[in-house]
Amino acid sequence: MLKDSLLLIVSLLFMVSMLAMLSHKLRISYPIFLVIAGLGISLVPGIPQIQLDPDIVFIIFLPPLLYSAAWTTSWHDFWKLRRPIGLLGFGLVLCTAFAVAYFSHFLIPDFAVPLGFLLGGIISPPDAVAATSVLQNLKVPKRVVDILEGESLVNDASSLIVFRFAMAAILTGKFVLWRAGLDFLLVVVMGILIGLAVAHIAYAIHRWLPTTSSIDTAITLICPYLMYIAAEHFHFSGVLAVVSGGLFLSYRSHDIFSYDSRLQAQSVWNVLVFLLNGVVFILIGLQLPGIVHGLGEYSLRAAIGYGLLISLLTVVVRILWVYPGAYIPRMLSKRIRQNEPRPPGRTVFVTGWAGMRGVVSLASALAVPIALPGGAAFPHRNMILFITFCVILFTLVLQGLTLPLIIRWLKIETMENKEEEKLGIRLRMANAIVDYMNTHYTEESGTIEAFNRLKNRYERMAAITSSRLKMEGENDGTADKFLPRYRRLLIELVDVQRQELARMRRDNEYSEEVLRNKETELDLEEARYRR
């Protein structure tokens, strides 16, 4: 039994890697491609049915994925965009839940309003992993990506809270609005406090105890689980605990990690997040046979109709929400008009169209109990599962595949110049080094050749960088022709050194340890040039 389970896990991991390579070749975002591939694999005769346990998603997958998203999110940008993020992460989730609740109550026979709120809480949060993976290779304004990433950090929490309250109302038959509002605030605030408490403990360990790079990396892997499980143990928001703790530790990471800890942790987390995301999205596609089989007394045709209509509703509600959310605050506040540029309607539409649902929705639907406390079957559970799957498939595949086309059709371009930012940082750092040597090593720089060469090196770097910045500012096309060729030359020189290193290894001239250390230096050098 254990060997069979391990074989299944290893097979899924291998399949994710192979399909991700194929998606890269086909230029399709890998979450979308993996869902489609999982769907196709599930239809192959003889393929064993894989049941996705919601506890595995919420406890094993969700904490590290949320922590990684929080870690890569700039706290400065998150706080700066708190208004649009809050409007999407909380306001839109509640609006979608209300719309789905009453529309499904009107559409589906005997579908009570509390069940509608349960369904609304399940399908309201978009999955930003798919959206950001689609947008990462496209030239869109950074503000759009920051809003989508920030939304993903809070919308899971708000949707799961709505799901929890709706479930409690169905199981107990009681719902008091003021008490629900108070409980909502308590769940949010206490979840954030627990996350920050665990984060401060981790900060103290990283900062003042004699850790190594391996220990630091291990603690970063353990922290999201501690935050999530501790908050959920006391029935508070585990999602917000992980998000708040991740944002705090990310903001203070430059104080607590050495260079080797940062390099090692980044490598480990890149692999972990890729595998977790891949397995999650392929498992979504593999759920179809079990969900269709569970429809039972429902007509498949009717269920598909319900699923398509509610999918369209979620898309329309999001698009209708983002425009007032973008422009009404500007109309009401003079400060917003003065401090923030007016968002173009085209980029607002892209934000609205990038509302693709994912694994949190499916896990929430699977978490709906089979029976009520009295023993009766949970009403419309199979229909809720099927509609959730339809919404995920509809939004992920349709919106995900058409998003690049819409961006090109709307001719959305970004005016941000990351190359200029990099050059500006390099210039300031080179000037800082020159100033430091002039202040602290004046005599050595004039009398010792090694010191003088080092100072001259950074003076030349500052002069070259300043010249490149001037070319960027003039934008006469010279920099566009010069920089790619210069970067290609640097990469070619690294390759020349690799070839020489390979000859030395074949001739056994030097020890393997020294050669391997030099190879690591070349890896870091090439990574710097390629980025």
C-alpha positions as CSV (number, residue, x, y, z in Angstrom):
1,M,0.0,0.0,0.0
2,L,2.8,2.4,0.9
3,K,4.7,1.5,-2.2
4,D,1.7,2.1,-4.4
5,S,1.1,5.5,-2.8
6,L,4.8,6.5,-3.3
7,L,4.7,5.3,-6.9
8,L,1.6,7.4,-7.5
9,I,3.3,10.5,-6.0
10,V,6.5,10.0,-7.9
11,S,4.6,9.4,-11.1
12,L,2.7,12.7,-10.6
13,L,5.9,14.6,-9.9
14,F,7.5,13.2,-13.0
15,M,4.4,13.9,-15.1
16,V,4.3,17.5,-13.9
17,S,7.9,18.1,-15.0
18,M,7.4,16.5,-18.4
19,L,4.1,18.4,-19.1
20,A,5.7,21.7,-17.8
21,M,8.4,21.3,-20.5
22,L,5.8,20.7,-23.1
23,S,3.7,23.7,-22.0
24,H,6.9,25.9,-22.3
25,K,7.4,24.5,-25.8
26,L,3.8,25.3,-26.8
27,R,4.0,28.7,-25.0
28,I,0.9,27.9,-22.9
29,S,0.9,28.8,-19.2
30,Y,1.7,25.6,-17.3
31,P,-1.2,25.7,-14.8
32,I,-3.7,25.9,-17.7
33,F,-1.9,23.2,-19.6
34,L,-1.7,20.9,-16.6
35,V,-5.4,21.2,-15.9
36,I,-6.2,20.3,-19.5
37,A,-3.7,17.5,-19.5
38,G,-5.1,16.1,-16.2
39,L,-8.6,16.3,-17.7
40,G,-7.4,14.3,-20.8
41,I,-5.6,11.7,-18.7
42,S,-8.6,11.1,-16.6
43,L,-10.6,10.2,-19.7
44,V,-8.2,7.4,-20.7
45,P,-9.7,4.0,-20.0
46,G,-8.1,2.1,-17.1
47,I,-6.6,5.2,-15.4
48,P,-7.2,4.8,-11.6
49,Q,-9.4,7.4,-10.1
50,I,-7.6,9.8,-7.8
51,Q,-9.6,11.4,-5.0
52,L,-8.3,14.8,-3.9
53,D,-8.5,15.0,-0.1
54,P,-9.4,18.6,1.0
55,D,-7.3,18.3,4.1
56,I,-4.2,17.6,2.0
57,V,-4.8,20.8,0.1
58,F,-5.5,23.0,3.1
59,I,-2.7,21.6,5.3
60,I,0.0,20.4,2.9
61,F,-0.3,22.6,-0.2
62,L,-1.9,25.8,0.8
63,P,0.5,27.1,3.6
64,P,3.7,27.0,1.5
65,L,2.1,28.4,-1.6
66,L,0.6,31.3,0.4
67,Y,3.9,31.8,2.2
68,S,5.9,31.9,-1.1
69,A,3.4,34.4,-2.6
70,A,3.7,36.6,0.5
71,W,7.5,36.3,0.5
72,T,7.8,37.6,-3.1
73,T,5.3,40.4,-2.5
74,S,6.7,43.8,-1.7
75,W,5.2,45.1,1.5
76,H,5.7,48.7,0.2
77,D,3.7,47.9,-2.9
78,F,1.1,45.9,-1.0
79,W,0.4,48.8,1.4
80,K,0.5,51.3,-1.4
81,L,-2.2,49.3,-3.3
82,R,-4.2,48.4,-0.2
83,R,-7.4,50.1,-1.4
84,P,-7.7,48.2,-4.7
85,I,-6.4,45.0,-3.1
86,G,-9.0,45.3,-0.3
87,L,-11.8,46.1,-2.7
88,L,-11.0,42.9,-4.7
89,G,-9.9,40.7,-1.8
90,F,-12.8,41.4,0.5
91,G,-15.4,43.5,-1.3
92,L,-15.5,41.5,-4.5
93,V,-15.5,38.2,-2.7
94,L,-18.6,39.3,-0.7
95,C,-20.3,40.7,-3.7
96,T,-19.7,37.5,-5.7
97,A,-21.0,35.4,-2.8
98,F,-24.2,37.5,-2.7
99,A,-24.7,37.4,-6.5
100,V,-24.1,33.6,-6.7
101,A,-26.3,32.9,-3.7
102,Y,-29.4,34.5,-5.1
103,F,-28.8,33.6,-8.7
104,S,-28.3,29.9,-7.9
105,H,-31.4,30.0,-5.6
106,F,-33.4,31.4,-8.6
107,L,-31.8,29.0,-11.2
108,I,-31.6,25.6,-9.4
109,P,-34.8,24.0,-8.1
110,D,-34.9,23.6,-4.3
111,F,-31.5,25.3,-3.9
112,A,-31.8,27.3,-0.7
113,V,-30.1,30.7,-0.2
114,P,-27.7,29.4,2.5
115,L,-26.6,26.8,0.0
116,G,-26.1,29.6,-2.5
117,F,-23.9,31.5,0.0
118,L,-21.9,28.3,0.5
119,L,-21.4,27.9,-3.3
120,G,-20.6,31.7,-3.5
121,G,-17.9,31.4,-0.8
122,I,-16.4,28.4,-2.7
123,I,-16.1,29.9,-6.1
124,S,-15.5,33.6,-5.3
125,P,-11.6,33.6,-4.9
126,P,-9.5,33.8,-8.1
127,D,-6.3,31.9,-8.2
128,A,-3.4,34.3,-8.9
129,V,-0.9,31.6,-9.6
130,A,-2.5,31.1,-13.0
131,A,-2.9,34.8,-13.7
132,T,0.7,35.7,-12.8
133,S,2.1,32.8,-14.7
134,V,0.2,34.0,-17.8
135,L,1.3,37.6,-17.2
136,Q,5.0,37.0,-16.4
137,N,6.0,36.8,-20.1
138,L,3.7,39.6,-21.2
139,K,4.4,43.4,-21.1
140,V,1.7,44.6,-18.7
141,P,2.0,47.4,-16.1
142,K,3.5,46.3,-12.8
143,R,0.6,47.8,-11.0
144,V,-1.8,45.2,-12.5
145,V,0.5,42.3,-11.4
146,D,0.9,43.7,-7.9
147,I,-2.9,44.1,-7.5
148,L,-3.5,40.5,-8.7
149,E,-0.8,39.1,-6.4
150,G,-2.0,41.2,-3.4
151,E,-5.6,40.1,-4.0
152,S,-4.6,36.5,-4.0
153,L,-3.1,36.9,-0.5
154,V,-6.4,38.0,1.1
155,N,-9.2,36.7,-1.1
156,D,-8.7,33.1,0.0
157,A,-9.1,34.1,3.6
158,S,-12.3,36.1,3.0
159,S,-13.9,33.4,0.9
160,L,-13.1,30.6,3.4
161,I,-14.6,32.8,6.1
162,V,-17.8,33.2,4.1
163,F,-17.7,29.4,3.5
164,R,-17.3,28.7,7.2
165,F,-20.2,31.0,8.2
166,A,-22.5,29.6,5.4
167,M,-21.7,26.0,6.5
168,A,-22.4,26.9,10.2
169,A,-25.8,28.4,9.1
170,I,-26.7,25.2,7.1
171,L,-25.7,22.8,9.9
172,T,-27.3,24.7,12.8
173,G,-30.1,26.5,11.0
174,K,-29.1,29.8,12.7
175,F,-27.6,32.9,11.4
176,V,-27.3,36.3,13.1
177,L,-25.9,39.1,11.0
178,W,-24.3,41.2,13.7
179,R,-22.8,38.2,15.4
180,A,-21.4,36.9,12.0
181,G,-19.8,40.4,11.4
182,L,-18.2,40.3,14.9
183,D,-16.9,36.8,14.3
184,F,-15.6,37.8,11.0
185,L,-13.5,40.6,12.5
186,L,-12.3,38.3,15.3
187,V,-11.2,35.6,12.8
188,V,-9.3,38.2,10.7
189,V,-7.6,40.1,13.5
190,M,-6.6,37.0,15.6
191,G,-5.4,35.2,12.5
192,I,-3.1,38.1,11.7
193,L,-1.9,38.4,15.3
194,I,-1.0,34.6,15.4
195,G,0.9,34.9,12.2
196,L,2.9,37.9,13.4
197,A,3.6,36.1,16.7
198,V,5.1,33.1,15.0
199,A,7.0,35.3,12.6
200,H,8.6,37.3,15.5
201,I,9.7,34.0,17.1
202,A,11.2,32.9,13.8
203,Y,12.8,36.4,13.4
204,A,14.5,36.1,16.8
205,I,15.8,32.6,15.9
206,H,17.2,33.8,12.6
207,R,18.7,37.0,14.0
208,W,20.3,36.0,17.3
209,L,20.9,32.2,17.3
210,P,23.9,30.6,15.5
211,T,22.0,29.1,12.5
212,T,23.4,27.8,9.3
213,S,22.1,28.1,5.8
214,S,20.5,24.7,6.0
215,I,18.8,25.5,9.3
216,D,17.6,28.8,8.0
217,T,16.1,27.1,5.0
218,A,14.5,24.4,7.1
219,I,12.9,27.1,9.4
220,T,11.4,28.9,6.4
221,L,9.8,25.6,5.3
222,I,8.4,24.9,8.8
223,C,7.1,28.5,9.5
224,P,4.1,28.5,7.2
225,Y,2.8,25.2,8.6
226,L,3.2,26.5,12.2
227,M,1.4,29.7,11.4
228,Y,-1.5,28.0,9.6
229,I,-2.0,25.1,12.0
230,A,-1.8,27.3,15.1
231,A,-4.4,29.8,13.8
232,E,-6.7,27.0,12.6
233,H,-6.4,25.2,15.9
234,F,-8.1,28.2,17.6
235,H,-10.6,28.5,14.7
236,F,-9.1,31.7,13.3
237,S,-7.9,32.4,9.7
238,G,-4.9,30.3,8.9
239,V,-4.6,32.0,5.6
240,L,-4.2,35.4,7.0
241,A,-1.8,34.1,9.6
242,V,0.5,32.8,6.9
243,V,0.1,35.9,4.8
244,S,0.9,38.3,7.6
245,G,3.8,36.3,8.9
246,G,5.2,35.9,5.4
247,L,5.0,39.6,4.7
248,F,6.7,40.5,8.0
249,L,9.6,38.0,7.5
250,S,10.0,39.0,3.9
251,Y,10.2,42.7,4.8
252,R,12.9,41.9,7.5
253,S,14.8,39.2,5.5
254,H,17.8,41.5,4.7
255,D,18.4,41.7,8.5
256,I,18.4,38.0,9.3
257,F,19.8,36.0,6.3
258,S,23.3,35.7,5.1
259,Y,24.1,35.4,1.4
260,D,24.4,31.6,1.5
261,S,21.1,31.3,3.3
262,R,19.3,33.4,0.8
263,L,20.8,31.5,-2.2
264,Q,19.9,28.1,-0.7
265,A,16.4,29.0,0.5
266,Q,15.6,30.6,-2.9
267,S,16.7,27.5,-4.8
268,V,14.7,25.1,-2.5
269,W,11.6,27.2,-2.6
270,N,11.6,27.6,-6.4
271,V,11.6,23.8,-6.8
272,L,9.0,23.2,-4.0
273,V,6.5,25.8,-5.3
274,F,6.9,24.5,-8.9
275,L,6.1,20.9,-7.8
276,L,3.3,21.9,-5.5
277,N,1.6,24.1,-8.0
278,G,2.1,21.5,-10.8
279,V,0.6,18.6,-8.7
280,V,-2.3,20.8,-7.6
281,F,-3.3,21.8,-11.1
282,I,-3.0,18.4,-12.6
283,L,-5.1,16.9,-9.8
284,I,-7.8,19.4,-10.6
285,G,-8.1,17.9,-14.1
286,L,-8.1,14.3,-12.7
287,Q,-11.1,15.0,-10.6
288,L,-13.6,15.1,-13.5
289,P,-14.7,11.4,-13.6
290,G,-15.4,11.2,-9.9
291,I,-17.4,14.4,-10.0
292,V,-19.5,13.4,-13.0
293,H,-20.1,10.0,-11.5
294,G,-21.3,11.6,-8.3
295,L,-24.0,13.6,-10.0
296,G,-26.4,10.7,-9.6
297,E,-30.0,11.8,-10.0
298,Y,-29.0,15.0,-11.8
299,S,-29.1,15.4,-15.6
300,L,-25.6,16.0,-16.9
301,R,-27.0,18.4,-19.5
302,A,-28.8,20.4,-16.8
303,A,-25.7,20.4,-14.6
304,I,-23.5,21.7,-17.4
305,G,-26.1,24.5,-18.1
306,Y,-26.0,25.5,-14.4
307,G,-22.2,25.4,-14.4
308,L,-21.9,27.6,-17.5
309,L,-24.4,30.2,-16.4
310,I,-22.9,30.6,-12.9
311,S,-19.4,30.7,-14.5
312,L,-20.6,33.6,-16.7
313,L,-22.0,35.3,-13.7
314,T,-18.7,35.2,-11.8
315,V,-16.9,36.7,-14.8
316,V,-19.5,39.4,-15.3
317,V,-19.7,40.3,-11.6
318,R,-15.9,40.8,-11.5
319,I,-15.8,43.0,-14.6
320,L,-18.7,45.1,-13.4
321,W,-16.9,45.4,-10.0
322,V,-13.5,46.5,-11.1
323,Y,-14.6,49.6,-13.0
324,P,-16.5,51.3,-10.1
325,G,-13.7,50.1,-7.8
326,A,-11.1,51.9,-9.9
327,Y,-13.0,55.1,-10.6
328,I,-15.5,55.9,-7.9
329,P,-12.8,56.4,-5.2
330,R,-11.1,58.9,-7.5
331,M,-14.4,60.8,-7.9
332,L,-14.9,60.9,-4.1
333,S,-11.4,61.7,-3.0
334,K,-9.3,64.7,-4.1
335,R,-6.2,63.1,-2.5
336,I,-6.5,60.0,-4.6
337,R,-6.8,62.1,-7.8
338,Q,-3.7,64.1,-6.8
339,N,-1.5,61.2,-5.7
340,E,-2.4,58.4,-8.1
341,P,-2.6,58.4,-12.0
342,R,-5.9,57.6,-13.5
343,P,-5.9,53.9,-14.4
344,P,-6.6,53.3,-18.1
345,G,-9.8,51.5,-18.9
346,R,-7.8,48.8,-20.8
347,T,-5.7,47.8,-17.8
348,V,-8.8,47.8,-15.6
349,F,-10.4,45.3,-18.0
350,V,-7.3,43.1,-17.9
351,T,-7.5,43.1,-14.0
352,G,-11.2,42.0,-14.3
353,W,-10.5,39.3,-16.9
354,A,-7.7,37.7,-14.9
355,G,-10.1,36.2,-12.4
356,M,-9.3,32.5,-12.8
357,R,-10.4,30.1,-10.1
358,G,-8.1,27.3,-8.8
359,V,-7.5,24.7,-6.2
360,V,-8.8,26.6,-3.1
361,S,-12.3,26.5,-4.7
362,L,-12.1,22.8,-5.5
363,A,-10.8,21.9,-2.0
364,S,-13.5,24.0,-0.4
365,A,-16.2,22.1,-2.4
366,L,-14.7,18.7,-1.5
367,A,-14.7,19.8,2.2
368,V,-18.5,20.0,2.1
369,P,-19.6,17.0,4.3
370,I,-21.5,14.1,2.8
371,A,-24.2,14.1,5.5
372,L,-25.8,16.6,7.9
373,P,-25.5,16.1,11.7
374,G,-28.8,14.2,11.7
375,G,-27.6,11.7,9.2
376,A,-29.5,13.0,6.2
377,A,-27.6,13.6,3.0
378,F,-26.1,17.0,2.5
379,P,-28.5,18.8,0.1
380,H,-27.1,19.3,-3.5
381,R,-23.6,18.4,-2.5
382,N,-22.8,16.7,-5.9
383,M,-24.3,19.7,-7.8
384,I,-22.1,22.1,-5.8
385,L,-19.0,20.0,-6.7
386,F,-19.9,19.9,-10.4
387,I,-20.6,23.6,-10.6
388,T,-17.3,24.4,-8.8
389,F,-15.4,22.2,-11.3
390,C,-17.2,24.0,-14.2
391,V,-16.3,27.4,-12.9
392,I,-12.6,26.4,-12.5
393,L,-12.5,24.9,-15.9
394,F,-14.4,27.7,-17.6
395,T,-12.4,30.6,-16.0
396,L,-9.0,28.9,-16.0
397,V,-9.0,27.6,-19.6
398,L,-11.1,30.2,-21.4
399,Q,-9.8,33.3,-19.6
400,G,-6.3,32.0,-19.2
401,L,-5.9,31.1,-22.9
402,T,-7.5,34.4,-24.1
403,L,-5.7,36.7,-21.7
404,P,-2.6,37.1,-23.9
405,L,-4.7,37.7,-26.9
406,I,-6.8,40.3,-25.1
407,I,-3.6,42.1,-24.0
408,R,-2.3,42.2,-27.5
409,W,-5.7,43.2,-28.9
410,L,-6.0,46.1,-26.5
411,K,-2.4,47.1,-27.2
412,I,-1.5,47.3,-23.6
413,E,2.1,48.3,-23.1
414,T,4.1,49.2,-20.0
415,M,6.3,52.3,-19.9
416,E,8.3,50.9,-17.0
417,N,12.0,50.6,-17.7
418,K,13.5,48.0,-15.5
419,E,16.9,48.2,-17.2
420,E,17.2,51.9,-16.3
421,E,16.4,51.0,-12.6
422,K,19.1,48.3,-12.6
423,L,21.6,50.8,-14.1
424,G,20.6,53.4,-11.5
425,I,21.2,51.0,-8.6
426,R,24.5,49.9,-10.1
427,L,25.7,53.5,-10.4
428,R,24.8,54.4,-6.8
429,M,26.5,51.3,-5.5
430,A,29.7,52.0,-7.5
431,N,29.8,55.6,-6.4
432,A,29.3,54.5,-2.8
433,I,32.3,52.2,-3.0
434,V,34.5,54.9,-4.5
435,D,33.5,57.4,-1.8
436,Y,34.2,54.8,0.9
437,M,37.7,54.0,-0.4
438,N,38.4,57.7,-0.8
439,T,37.5,58.2,2.9
440,H,38.9,55.1,4.6
441,Y,41.7,53.9,2.3
442,T,43.1,57.1,0.8
443,E,46.8,56.3,1.5
444,E,46.5,52.6,0.4
445,S,44.8,53.6,-2.8
446,G,47.7,55.8,-3.7
447,T,50.6,53.5,-2.7
448,I,49.3,49.9,-3.1
449,E,48.7,48.7,-6.6
450,A,45.9,46.2,-5.7
451,F,43.9,48.9,-3.8
452,N,44.4,51.3,-6.7
453,R,43.2,48.8,-9.3
454,L,40.1,48.1,-7.2
455,K,39.3,51.8,-6.9
456,N,39.8,52.3,-10.7
457,R,37.6,49.3,-11.4
458,Y,34.6,50.9,-9.6
459,E,35.4,54.3,-11.1
460,R,35.2,52.8,-14.6
461,M,32.0,50.9,-13.6
462,A,30.4,54.2,-12.5
463,A,31.5,56.0,-15.7
464,I,30.2,53.1,-18.0
465,T,27.0,52.9,-16.1
466,S,26.4,56.6,-16.3
467,S,27.0,56.5,-20.1
468,R,24.5,53.6,-20.5
469,L,22.0,55.5,-18.4
470,K,22.4,58.5,-20.7
471,M,21.8,56.3,-23.7
472,E,18.7,54.9,-22.1
473,G,17.4,58.4,-21.4
474,E,18.0,59.6,-24.9
475,N,16.4,56.4,-26.3
476,D,18.0,56.8,-29.7
477,G,18.2,53.0,-30.3
478,T,22.0,52.8,-29.5
479,A,21.4,51.1,-26.1
480,D,19.0,48.6,-27.6
481,K,21.7,47.6,-30.1
482,F,24.6,47.7,-27.7
483,L,23.2,46.0,-24.6
484,P,22.0,42.7,-26.0
485,R,25.4,42.2,-27.9
486,Y,27.4,43.1,-24.8
487,R,25.3,40.7,-22.6
488,R,25.7,38.0,-25.2
489,L,29.5,38.5,-25.1
490,L,29.6,38.2,-21.4
491,I,27.7,34.9,-21.5
492,E,29.9,33.6,-24.3
493,L,33.0,34.4,-22.1
494,V,31.5,32.4,-19.3
495,D,31.0,29.5,-21.8
496,V,34.7,29.8,-22.8
497,Q,35.7,29.4,-19.1
498,R,33.4,26.4,-18.8
499,Q,35.1,24.7,-21.7
500,E,38.5,25.3,-20.2
501,L,37.3,24.0,-16.9
502,A,36.1,20.8,-18.6
503,R,39.6,20.3,-20.2
504,M,41.2,20.7,-16.8
505,R,38.8,18.2,-15.3
506,R,39.5,15.7,-18.1
507,D,43.3,16.1,-17.7
508,N,42.9,15.7,-13.9
509,E,45.2,18.8,-13.3
510,Y,43.4,20.1,-10.2
511,S,41.3,18.7,-7.3
512,E,37.6,18.1,-8.0
513,E,36.7,20.3,-5.0
514,V,38.5,23.4,-6.4
515,L,37.0,22.8,-9.8
516,R,33.5,22.4,-8.4
517,N,33.8,25.7,-6.4
518,K,35.0,27.5,-9.6
519,E,32.0,26.0,-11.5
520,T,29.7,27.4,-8.8
521,E,31.3,30.9,-9.3
522,L,30.6,30.6,-13.0
523,D,27.0,29.6,-12.4
524,L,26.4,32.7,-10.3
525,E,28.1,34.9,-12.8
526,E,26.0,33.5,-15.7
527,A,22.8,33.8,-13.6
528,R,23.7,37.5,-13.0
529,Y,24.2,38.2,-16.7
530,R,21.1,36.3,-17.8
531,R,18.9,38.2,-15.4
